[in-house]
Amino acid sequence: MNKIDVSIVVPLYNKENEIRRCLNSLIEQSVSNIEIIVVDDGSKDGRRIRSVLL
C-alpha cells in the first residue's frame, strides 16, 4: 500500500450541486497519494456519498 502524503477532510452539508466540482478539483491537484475524506452531516438534499477508492 502506498504512503499517504496528504489527507483532506471535506465537510458536507446540503451541497449536492457543488461536491462533484470540489472532489474533481482535489483529485486534479499536483500532489500524489492523497486521501480525501468526505463527512456528510445529515444532508437533506437527497445526495448519498459512497466510498470510492481511486
CHARMM-style PDB file with segment names, atoms N, HN, CA, C and O in Angstrom:
ATOM      1  N   MET     1       0.838  -1.180   0.000  1.00  0.00      PROA
ATOM      2  CA  MET     1       0.000   0.000   0.000  1.00  0.00      PROA
ATOM      3  C   MET     1       0.883   1.242   0.000  1.00  0.00      PROA
ATOM      4  O   MET     1       1.889   1.298   0.707  1.00  0.00      PROA
ATOM      5  N   ASN     2       0.495   2.247  -0.805  1.00  0.00      PROA
ATOM      6  HN  ASN     2      -0.322   2.202  -1.379  1.00  0.00      PROA
ATOM      7  CA  ASN     2       1.257   3.490  -0.896  1.00  0.00      PROA
ATOM      8  C   ASN     2       1.094   4.336   0.355  1.00  0.00      PROA
ATOM      9  O   ASN     2       0.045   4.321   1.000  1.00  0.00      PROA
ATOM     10  N   LYS     3       2.138   5.070   0.685  1.00  0.00      PROA
ATOM     11  HN  LYS     3       2.990   5.083   0.161  1.00  0.00      PROA
ATOM     12  CA  LYS     3       2.097   6.005   1.797  1.00  0.00      PROA
ATOM     13  C   LYS     3       1.245   7.215   1.398  1.00  0.00      PROA
ATOM     14  O   LYS     3       1.397   7.745   0.297  1.00  0.00      PROA
ATOM     15  N   ILE     4       0.367   7.642   2.275  1.00  0.00      PROA
ATOM     16  HN  ILE     4       0.244   7.212   3.169  1.00  0.00      PROA
ATOM     17  CA  ILE     4      -0.458   8.815   2.009  1.00  0.00      PROA
ATOM     18  C   ILE     4       0.340  10.057   2.374  1.00  0.00      PROA
ATOM     19  O   ILE     4       0.823  10.190   3.499  1.00  0.00      PROA
ATOM     20  N   ASP     5       0.475  10.969   1.408  1.00  0.00      PROA
ATOM     21  HN  ASP     5       0.083  10.860   0.494  1.00  0.00      PROA
ATOM     22  CA  ASP     5       1.232  12.200   1.630  1.00  0.00      PROA
ATOM     23  C   ASP     5       0.362  13.303   2.243  1.00  0.00      PROA
ATOM     24  O   ASP     5       0.832  14.085   3.069  1.00  0.00      PROA
ATOM     25  N   VAL     6      -0.899  13.358   1.834  1.00  0.00      PROA
ATOM     26  HN  VAL     6      -1.281  12.723   1.163  1.00  0.00      PROA
ATOM     27  CA  VAL     6      -1.800  14.417   2.286  1.00  0.00      PROA
ATOM     28  C   VAL     6      -3.183  13.832   2.531  1.00  0.00      PROA
ATOM     29  O   VAL     6      -3.694  13.063   1.718  1.00  0.00      PROA
ATOM     30  N   SER     7      -3.787  14.205   3.661  1.00  0.00      PROA
ATOM     31  HN  SER     7      -3.371  14.831   4.322  1.00  0.00      PROA
ATOM     32  CA  SER     7      -5.182  13.853   3.941  1.00  0.00      PROA
ATOM     33  C   SER     7      -6.007  15.129   3.917  1.00  0.00      PROA
ATOM     34  O   SER     7      -5.620  16.139   4.505  1.00  0.00      PROA
ATOM     35  N   ILE     8      -7.145  15.082   3.235  1.00  0.00      PROA
ATOM     36  HN  ILE     8      -7.460  14.262   2.757  1.00  0.00      PROA
ATOM     37  CA  ILE     8      -8.030  16.242   3.122  1.00  0.00      PROA
ATOM     38  C   ILE     8      -9.404  15.829   3.630  1.00  0.00      PROA
ATOM     39  O   ILE     8      -9.961  14.822   3.191  1.00  0.00      PROA
ATOM     40  N   VAL     9      -9.947  16.612   4.557  1.00  0.00      PROA
ATOM     41  HN  VAL     9      -9.495  17.430   4.914  1.00  0.00      PROA
ATOM     42  CA  VAL     9     -11.287  16.354   5.079  1.00  0.00      PROA
ATOM     43  C   VAL     9     -12.215  17.414   4.502  1.00  0.00      PROA
ATOM     44  O   VAL     9     -11.966  18.613   4.632  1.00  0.00      PROA
ATOM     45  N   VAL    10     -13.297  16.952   3.858  1.00  0.00      PROA
ATOM     46  HN  VAL    10     -13.499  15.979   3.753  1.00  0.00      PROA
ATOM     47  CA  VAL    10     -14.266  17.857   3.248  1.00  0.00      PROA
ATOM     48  C   VAL    10     -15.580  17.727   4.013  1.00  0.00      PROA
ATOM     49  O   VAL    10     -16.259  16.707   3.894  1.00  0.00      PROA
ATOM     50  N   PRO    11     -15.957  18.753   4.806  1.00  0.00      PROA
ATOM     51  CA  PRO    11     -17.253  18.710   5.474  1.00  0.00      PROA
ATOM     52  C   PRO    11     -18.347  18.982   4.439  1.00  0.00      PROA
ATOM     53  O   PRO    11     -18.183  19.835   3.566  1.00  0.00      PROA
ATOM     54  N   LEU    12     -19.448  18.265   4.539  1.00  0.00      PROA
ATOM     55  HN  LEU    12     -19.582  17.572   5.248  1.00  0.00      PROA
ATOM     56  CA  LEU    12     -20.507  18.365   3.537  1.00  0.00      PROA
ATOM     57  C   LEU    12     -21.857  18.462   4.226  1.00  0.00      PROA
ATOM     58  O   LEU    12     -22.200  17.632   5.069  1.00  0.00      PROA
ATOM     59  N   TYR    13     -22.615  19.479   3.859  1.00  0.00      PROA
ATOM     60  HN  TYR    13     -22.336  20.153   3.174  1.00  0.00      PROA
ATOM     61  CA  TYR    13     -23.991  19.584   4.339  1.00  0.00      PROA
ATOM     62  C   TYR    13     -24.803  20.298   3.273  1.00  0.00      PROA
ATOM     63  O   TYR    13     -24.599  21.484   3.017  1.00  0.00      PROA
ATOM     64  N   ASN    14     -25.718  19.579   2.658  1.00  0.00      PROA
ATOM     65  HN  ASN    14     -25.884  18.616   2.866  1.00  0.00      PROA
ATOM     66  CA  ASN    14     -26.601  20.114   1.611  1.00  0.00      PROA
ATOM     67  C   ASN    14     -25.827  20.808   0.490  1.00  0.00      PROA
ATOM     68  O   ASN    14     -26.152  21.935   0.118  1.00  0.00      PROA
ATOM     69  N   LYS    15     -24.822  20.149  -0.041  1.00  0.00      PROA
ATOM     70  HN  LYS    15     -24.559  19.233   0.261  1.00  0.00      PROA
ATOM     71  CA  LYS    15     -24.014  20.696  -1.129  1.00  0.00      PROA
ATOM     72  C   LYS    15     -24.013  19.777  -2.340  1.00  0.00      PROA
ATOM     73  O   LYS    15     -22.983  19.592  -2.990  1.00  0.00      PROA
ATOM     74  N   GLU    16     -25.157  19.209  -2.636  1.00  0.00      PROA
ATOM     75  HN  GLU    16     -25.993  19.358  -2.108  1.00  0.00      PROA
ATOM     76  CA  GLU    16     -25.261  18.270  -3.757  1.00  0.00      PROA
ATOM     77  C   GLU    16     -24.732  18.871  -5.062  1.00  0.00      PROA
ATOM     78  O   GLU    16     -24.082  18.178  -5.843  1.00  0.00      PROA
ATOM     79  N   ASN    17     -25.004  20.143  -5.297  1.00  0.00      PROA
ATOM     80  HN  ASN    17     -25.532  20.706  -4.662  1.00  0.00      PROA
ATOM     81  CA  ASN    17     -24.609  20.773  -6.560  1.00  0.00      PROA
ATOM     82  C   ASN    17     -23.126  21.109  -6.638  1.00  0.00      PROA
ATOM     83  O   ASN    17     -22.607  21.301  -7.738  1.00  0.00      PROA
ATOM     84  N   GLU    18     -22.429  21.185  -5.513  1.00  0.00      PROA
ATOM     85  HN  GLU    18     -22.850  21.028  -4.620  1.00  0.00      PROA
ATOM     86  CA  GLU    18     -21.037  21.596  -5.516  1.00  0.00      PROA
ATOM     87  C   GLU    18     -20.029  20.470  -5.285  1.00  0.00      PROA
ATOM     88  O   GLU    18     -18.852  20.645  -5.598  1.00  0.00      PROA
ATOM     89  N   ILE    19     -20.442  19.337  -4.753  1.00  0.00      PROA
ATOM     90  HN  ILE    19     -21.399  19.195  -4.498  1.00  0.00      PROA
ATOM     91  CA  ILE    19     -19.492  18.315  -4.321  1.00  0.00      PROA
ATOM     92  C   ILE    19     -18.688  17.715  -5.478  1.00  0.00      PROA
ATOM     93  O   ILE    19     -17.496  17.451  -5.317  1.00  0.00      PROA
ATOM     94  N   ARG    20     -19.295  17.497  -6.610  1.00  0.00      PROA
ATOM     95  HN  ARG    20     -20.263  17.711  -6.742  1.00  0.00      PROA
ATOM     96  CA  ARG    20     -18.570  16.921  -7.748  1.00  0.00      PROA
ATOM     97  C   ARG    20     -17.424  17.837  -8.186  1.00  0.00      PROA
ATOM     98  O   ARG    20     -16.309  17.370  -8.417  1.00  0.00      PROA
ATOM     99  N   ARG    21     -17.692  19.123  -8.297  1.00  0.00      PROA
ATOM    100  HN  ARG    21     -18.598  19.503  -8.109  1.00  0.00      PROA
ATOM    101  CA  ARG    21     -16.652  20.085  -8.697  1.00  0.00      PROA
ATOM    102  C   ARG    21     -15.537  20.130  -7.653  1.00  0.00      PROA
ATOM    103  O   ARG    21     -14.357  20.179  -8.002  1.00  0.00      PROA
ATOM    104  N   CYS    22     -15.909  20.112  -6.386  1.00  0.00      PROA
ATOM    105  HN  CYS    22     -16.867  20.071  -6.103  1.00  0.00      PROA
ATOM    106  CA  CYS    22     -14.924  20.130  -5.305  1.00  0.00      PROA
ATOM    107  C   CYS    22     -14.007  18.911  -5.369  1.00  0.00      PROA
ATOM    108  O   CYS    22     -12.784  19.047  -5.331  1.00  0.00      PROA
ATOM    109  N   LEU    23     -14.597  17.726  -5.467  1.00  0.00      PROA
ATOM    110  HN  LEU    23     -15.591  17.615  -5.498  1.00  0.00      PROA
ATOM    111  CA  LEU    23     -13.799  16.497  -5.500  1.00  0.00      PROA
ATOM    112  C   LEU    23     -12.931  16.417  -6.745  1.00  0.00      PROA
ATOM    113  O   LEU    23     -11.779  15.990  -6.669  1.00  0.00      PROA
ATOM    114  N   ASN    24     -13.468  16.823  -7.889  1.00  0.00      PROA
ATOM    115  HN  ASN    24     -14.404  17.170  -7.950  1.00  0.00      PROA
ATOM    116  CA  ASN    24     -12.662  16.831  -9.116  1.00  0.00      PROA
ATOM    117  C   ASN    24     -11.464  17.760  -8.976  1.00  0.00      PROA
ATOM    118  O   ASN    24     -10.364  17.427  -9.419  1.00  0.00      PROA
ATOM    119  N   SER    25     -11.669  18.916  -8.367  1.00  0.00      PROA
ATOM    120  HN  SER    25     -12.563  19.186  -8.007  1.00  0.00      PROA
ATOM    121  CA  SER    25     -10.578  19.851  -8.158  1.00  0.00      PROA
ATOM    122  C   SER    25      -9.499  19.255  -7.253  1.00  0.00      PROA
ATOM    123  O   SER    25      -8.308  19.419  -7.516  1.00  0.00      PROA
ATOM    124  N   LEU    26      -9.907  18.574  -6.204  1.00  0.00      PROA
ATOM    125  HN  LEU    26     -10.875  18.441  -5.990  1.00  0.00      PROA
ATOM    126  CA  LEU    26      -8.938  17.952  -5.298  1.00  0.00      PROA
ATOM    127  C   LEU    26      -8.151  16.849  -5.995  1.00  0.00      PROA
ATOM    128  O   LEU    26      -6.938  16.738  -5.813  1.00  0.00      PROA
ATOM    129  N   ILE    27      -8.829  16.043  -6.783  1.00  0.00      PROA
ATOM    130  HN  ILE    27      -9.814  16.133  -6.931  1.00  0.00      PROA
ATOM    131  CA  ILE    27      -8.179  14.936  -7.490  1.00  0.00      PROA
ATOM    132  C   ILE    27      -7.166  15.452  -8.512  1.00  0.00      PROA
ATOM    133  O   ILE    27      -6.149  14.802  -8.756  1.00  0.00      PROA
ATOM    134  N   GLU    28      -7.432  16.599  -9.103  1.00  0.00      PROA
ATOM    135  HN  GLU    28      -8.259  17.126  -8.905  1.00  0.00      PROA
ATOM    136  CA  GLU    28      -6.560  17.139 -10.150  1.00  0.00      PROA
ATOM    137  C   GLU    28      -5.338  17.886  -9.613  1.00  0.00      PROA
ATOM    138  O   GLU    28      -4.542  18.389 -10.406  1.00  0.00      PROA
ATOM    139  N   GLN    29      -5.171  17.970  -8.321  1.00  0.00      PROA
ATOM    140  HN  GLN    29      -5.818  17.562  -7.677  1.00  0.00      PROA
ATOM    141  CA  GLN    29      -4.013  18.661  -7.752  1.00  0.00      PROA
ATOM    142  C   GLN    29      -2.728  17.912  -8.087  1.00  0.00      PROA
ATOM    143  O   GLN    29      -2.752  16.729  -8.424  1.00  0.00      PROA
ATOM    144  N   SER    30      -1.617  18.615  -7.990  1.00  0.00      PROA
ATOM    145  HN  SER    30      -1.597  19.577  -7.716  1.00  0.00      PROA
ATOM    146  CA  SER    30      -0.328  18.030  -8.368  1.00  0.00      PROA
ATOM    147  C   SER    30       0.227  17.063  -7.320  1.00  0.00      PROA
ATOM    148  O   SER    30       1.159  16.311  -7.606  1.00  0.00      PROA
ATOM    149  N   VAL    31      -0.331  17.076  -6.126  1.00  0.00      PROA
ATOM    150  HN  VAL    31      -1.089  17.686  -5.894  1.00  0.00      PROA
ATOM    151  CA  VAL    31       0.124  16.169  -5.067  1.00  0.00      PROA
ATOM    152  C   VAL    31      -0.384  14.766  -5.367  1.00  0.00      PROA
ATOM    153  O   VAL    31      -1.562  14.574  -5.671  1.00  0.00      PROA
ATOM    154  N   SER    32       0.506  13.795  -5.279  1.00  0.00      PROA
ATOM    155  HN  SER    32       1.462  13.951  -5.032  1.00  0.00      PROA
ATOM    156  CA  SER    32       0.069  12.416  -5.473  1.00  0.00      PROA
ATOM    157  C   SER    32      -0.154  11.768  -4.117  1.00  0.00      PROA
ATOM    158  O   SER    32       0.241  12.314  -3.087  1.00  0.00      PROA
ATOM    159  N   ASN    33      -0.772  10.631  -4.121  1.00  0.00      PROA
ATOM    160  HN  ASN    33      -1.092  10.187  -4.958  1.00  0.00      PROA
ATOM    161  CA  ASN    33      -1.036   9.873  -2.897  1.00  0.00      PROA
ATOM    162  C   ASN    33      -1.825  10.692  -1.868  1.00  0.00      PROA
ATOM    163  O   ASN    33      -1.378  10.902  -0.741  1.00  0.00      PROA
ATOM    164  N   ILE    34      -3.001  11.143  -2.287  1.00  0.00      PROA
ATOM    165  HN  ILE    34      -3.364  10.972  -3.203  1.00  0.00      PROA
ATOM    166  CA  ILE    34      -3.852  11.890  -1.368  1.00  0.00      PROA
ATOM    167  C   ILE    34      -5.000  11.023  -0.876  1.00  0.00      PROA
ATOM    168  O   ILE    34      -5.437  10.087  -1.546  1.00  0.00      PROA
ATOM    169  N   GLU    35      -5.463  11.357   0.293  1.00  0.00      PROA
ATOM    170  HN  GLU    35      -5.108  12.116   0.838  1.00  0.00      PROA
ATOM    171  CA  GLU    35      -6.622  10.707   0.892  1.00  0.00      PROA
ATOM    172  C   GLU    35      -7.679  11.806   1.048  1.00  0.00      PROA
ATOM    173  O   GLU    35      -7.415  12.850   1.646  1.00  0.00      PROA
ATOM    174  N   ILE    36      -8.877  11.561   0.505  1.00  0.00      PROA
ATOM    175  HN  ILE    36      -9.091  10.713   0.020  1.00  0.00      PROA
ATOM    176  CA  ILE    36      -9.960  12.531   0.624  1.00  0.00      PROA
ATOM    177  C   ILE    36     -11.064  11.892   1.457  1.00  0.00      PROA
ATOM    178  O   ILE    36     -11.591  10.836   1.110  1.00  0.00      PROA
ATOM    179  N   ILE    37     -11.397  12.545   2.546  1.00  0.00      PROA
ATOM    180  HN  ILE    37     -10.969  13.403   2.828  1.00  0.00      PROA
ATOM    181  CA  ILE    37     -12.443  12.058   3.443  1.00  0.00      PROA
ATOM    182  C   ILE    37     -13.597  13.042   3.387  1.00  0.00      PROA
ATOM    183  O   ILE    37     -13.433  14.212   3.732  1.00  0.00      PROA
ATOM    184  N   VAL    38     -14.767  12.578   2.955  1.00  0.00      PROA
ATOM    185  HN  VAL    38     -14.901  11.627   2.675  1.00  0.00      PROA
ATOM    186  CA  VAL    38     -15.960  13.429   2.890  1.00  0.00      PROA
ATOM    187  C   VAL    38     -16.846  13.057   4.070  1.00  0.00      PROA
ATOM    188  O   VAL    38     -17.221  11.897   4.244  1.00  0.00      PROA
ATOM    189  N   VAL    39     -17.177  14.073   4.886  1.00  0.00      PROA
ATOM    190  HN  VAL    39     -16.872  15.015   4.744  1.00  0.00      PROA
ATOM    191  CA  VAL    39     -18.004  13.860   6.060  1.00  0.00      PROA
ATOM    192  C   VAL    39     -19.340  14.555   5.827  1.00  0.00      PROA
ATOM    193  O   VAL    39     -19.402  15.784   5.771  1.00  0.00      PROA
ATOM    194  N   ASP    40     -20.401  13.780   5.691  1.00  0.00      PROA
ATOM    195  HN  ASP    40     -20.351  12.782   5.736  1.00  0.00      PROA
ATOM    196  CA  ASP    40     -21.748  14.310   5.480  1.00  0.00      PROA
ATOM    197  C   ASP    40     -22.458  14.379   6.829  1.00  0.00      PROA
ATOM    198  O   ASP    40     -22.616  13.367   7.512  1.00  0.00      PROA
ATOM    199  N   ASP    41     -22.876  15.567   7.198  1.00  0.00      PROA
ATOM    200  HN  ASP    41     -22.748  16.389   6.643  1.00  0.00      PROA
ATOM    201  CA  ASP    41     -23.506  15.779   8.500  1.00  0.00      PROA
ATOM    202  C   ASP    41     -25.027  15.801   8.384  1.00  0.00      PROA
ATOM    203  O   ASP    41     -25.673  16.761   8.803  1.00  0.00      PROA
ATOM    204  N   GLY    42     -25.593  14.745   7.815  1.00  0.00      PROA
ATOM    205  HN  GLY    42     -25.068  13.965   7.474  1.00  0.00      PROA
ATOM    206  CA  GLY    42     -27.051  14.613   7.755  1.00  0.00      PROA
ATOM    207  C   GLY    42     -27.720  15.474   6.701  1.00  0.00      PROA
ATOM    208  O   GLY    42     -28.785  16.038   6.949  1.00  0.00      PROA
ATOM    209  N   SER    43     -27.116  15.582   5.536  1.00  0.00      PROA
ATOM    210  HN  SER    43     -26.250  15.124   5.334  1.00  0.00      PROA
ATOM    211  CA  SER    43     -27.701  16.383   4.463  1.00  0.00      PROA
ATOM    212  C   SER    43     -29.127  15.963   4.167  1.00  0.00      PROA
ATOM    213  O   SER    43     -29.495  14.796   4.303  1.00  0.00      PROA
ATOM    214  N   LYS    44     -29.921  16.942   3.757  1.00  0.00      PROA
ATOM    215  HN  LYS    44     -29.622  17.890   3.646  1.00  0.00      PROA
ATOM    216  CA  LYS    44     -31.307  16.679   3.421  1.00  0.00      PROA
ATOM    217  C   LYS    44     -31.599  16.970   1.946  1.00  0.00      PROA
ATOM    218  O   LYS    44     -32.759  17.102   1.554  1.00  0.00      PROA
ATOM    219  N   ASP    45     -30.547  17.068   1.135  1.00  0.00      PROA
ATOM    220  HN  ASP    45     -29.605  16.961   1.453  1.00  0.00      PROA
ATOM    221  CA  ASP    45     -30.729  17.398  -0.277  1.00  0.00      PROA
ATOM    222  C   ASP    45     -30.787  16.176  -1.179  1.00  0.00      PROA
ATOM    223  O   ASP    45     -30.761  16.311  -2.403  1.00  0.00      PROA
ATOM    224  N   GLY    46     -30.864  14.992  -0.599  1.00  0.00      PROA
ATOM    225  HN  GLY    46     -30.885  14.882   0.395  1.00  0.00      PROA
ATOM    226  CA  GLY    46     -31.047  13.792  -1.402  1.00  0.00      PROA
ATOM    227  C   GLY    46     -29.765  13.115  -1.855  1.00  0.00      PROA
ATOM    228  O   GLY    46     -29.825  12.031  -2.435  1.00  0.00      PROA
ATOM    229  N   ARG    47     -28.627  13.704  -1.615  1.00  0.00      PROA
ATOM    230  HN  ARG    47     -28.577  14.585  -1.144  1.00  0.00      PROA
ATOM    231  CA  ARG    47     -27.365  13.138  -2.075  1.00  0.00      PROA
ATOM    232  C   ARG    47     -26.842  12.134  -1.074  1.00  0.00      PROA
ATOM    233  O   ARG    47     -26.826  12.390   0.130  1.00  0.00      PROA
ATOM    234  N   ARG    48     -26.416  11.000  -1.571  1.00  0.00      PROA
ATOM    235  HN  ARG    48     -26.429  10.791  -2.549  1.00  0.00      PROA
ATOM    236  CA  ARG    48     -25.749   9.992  -0.746  1.00  0.00      PROA
ATOM    237  C   ARG    48     -24.354   9.818  -1.279  1.00  0.00      PROA
ATOM    238  O   ARG    48     -24.154   9.627  -2.479  1.00  0.00      PROA
ATOM    239  N   ILE    49     -23.383   9.883  -0.385  1.00  0.00      PROA
ATOM    240  HN  ILE    49     -23.545  10.038   0.590  1.00  0.00      PROA
ATOM    241  CA  ILE    49     -21.985   9.724  -0.769  1.00  0.00      PROA
ATOM    242  C   ILE    49     -21.577   8.280  -0.524  1.00  0.00      PROA
ATOM    243  O   ILE    49     -21.852   7.712   0.533  1.00  0.00      PROA
ATOM    244  N   ARG    50     -20.920   7.698  -1.511  1.00  0.00      PROA
ATOM    245  HN  ARG    50     -20.697   8.158  -2.369  1.00  0.00      PROA
ATOM    246  CA  ARG    50     -20.425   6.328  -1.359  1.00  0.00      PROA
ATOM    247  C   ARG    50     -18.908   6.388  -1.303  1.00  0.00      PROA
ATOM    248  O   ARG    50     -18.283   7.279  -1.877  1.00  0.00      PROA
ATOM    249  N   SER    51     -18.341   5.441  -0.614  1.00  0.00      PROA
ATOM    250  HN  SER    51     -18.849   4.717  -0.147  1.00  0.00      PROA
ATOM    251  CA  SER    51     -16.878   5.354  -0.566  1.00  0.00      PROA
ATOM    252  C   SER    51     -16.360   4.968  -1.937  1.00  0.00      PROA
ATOM    253  O   SER    51     -16.888   4.064  -2.584  1.00  0.00      PROA
ATOM    254  N   VAL    52     -15.339   5.651  -2.363  1.00  0.00      PROA
ATOM    255  HN  VAL    52     -14.910   6.385  -1.837  1.00  0.00      PROA
ATOM    256  CA  VAL    52     -14.735   5.387  -3.660  1.00  0.00      PROA
ATOM    257  C   VAL    52     -13.227   5.309  -3.472  1.00  0.00      PROA
ATOM    258  O   VAL    52     -12.621   6.201  -2.878  1.00  0.00      PROA
ATOM    259  N   LEU    53     -12.643   4.270  -3.966  1.00  0.00      PROA
ATOM    260  HN  LEU    53     -13.135   3.545  -4.449  1.00  0.00      PROA
ATOM    261  CA  LEU    53     -11.193   4.123  -3.919  1.00  0.00      PROA
ATOM    262  C   LEU    53     -10.660   4.333  -5.316  1.00  0.00      PROA
ATOM    263  O   LEU    53     -10.987   3.582  -6.235  1.00  0.00      PROA
ATOM    264  N   LEU    54      -9.826   5.370  -5.479  1.00  0.00      PROA
ATOM    265  HN  LEU    54      -9.561   5.980  -4.732  1.00  0.00      PROA
ATOM    266  CA  LEU    54      -9.262   5.673  -6.805  1.00  0.00      PROA
ATOM    267  C   LEU    54      -7.823   5.253  -6.855  1.00  0.00      PROA
ATOM    268  OT1 LEU    54      -7.166   5.422  -7.883  1.00  0.00      PROA
TER     269      LEU     54
END
